[in-house]
Amino acid sequence: MTELRFDGKVVVVTGAGRGIGRSHALLLAAKGAAVVVADNGASIDGTAWRTGPADAVAAEIAQSGGSAVVCSASGADEDGAKSIVDTAVDAFGRIDAVINNAGVHDPGLFETLSVERFRAMLDVHFFGTLFLSRAAWPHLRNAGHGRIVNTVSEAMLGGIPELTSYGAAKGAVLGLTRNLATEGVTHGIGVNALAPRAYTRMSASQAKQLAEQFALSEDAMAEINAGMPPELCSPAAAFLAHESCPLNGEVLMAGMGGVSRLAVVRTQGIWKSPLTAEDIADNLDQIMNVNDAYTTEATRSVL
């Protein structure tokens, strides 16, 4: 098995001061990458900032013999995103991959969430991903290669209470990922997404609700959480960020020691002309049957 190394490569990781982003940064540095540890130290709802976590991660990388620099700008701001990319180019002379990992979490019932709280989710998750990808794009395009790894969530598919704002923002990131992959392939740029399963500050804030939803005891929930350390998500991020990764427009769900493809599928459905509402009602089982479904591809492989 050939080790996937990043010697001579430069990778930007946002939200790299804690949790999943920290694990990404440490693994990439251990594999030889020069890492931009981008993190403004925000609280989980994005309201309080401090720079300490990013500095600690960069120091940990340096102590292990790796190379890292810190940028405390916010990627949710267009100028901030540009400064993150400028930090990479100024410090290391290039940029090879971007991992858009930064996020915030502010759950609430749909009827209690203000428009401002929905916009806050979009600002960080969607626009943060957009701005950093746009800032890095000319460098990757001019180099003729590169990888962008965005972070989505199972929450975008529903099934978890109080996440209409968060899940909708992650759904927007999925749409951006798929369509950017379509354009990037002509420039040798692969764009994919990671849906991590990990116990972090964000998931901890909803542990009680999830335990109640699935009728789990505190001990059972604690056991599940213990099996979800962030570092189990990072191998998938490293694979997607590596130049040898052939995937494009795909989502890998990773964590708890496993990895799988998360895909949009299309069923065989029915075909009839003219088609009536009654035809749909009468053939609903066939329309919804996924046994012979097939995936919808964003584009061809980047390699």
Buried (B, 14 or more C-beta within 10 A) or exposed (E): EEEBEBEEBBBBBBBBBBBBBBBBBBBBBBBBBBBBBBBBBBEBBBEEEBBEBBBBBBEBBEEEEBBBBBBBBBBBBBEBBBBBBBBBBEBBEBBBBBBBBBBBBBBBEEEEBEEEBBEBBBBBBBBBBBBBBBBBBEBBBEBEBBBBBBBBBBBBBEEBBBBBBBBBBBBBBBEBBBBBBBEBBEBBBBBBBBBBBBBBEBBEBBBEBBBEEEEBEEEEBEEBBEEBBBBBBBBBBBBBBBBEBEBBBBBBBBBBEEBEEBEEEEBEBEEEEEEEEEEEEEBEEEBEEEEEBEEEBBBEEBE
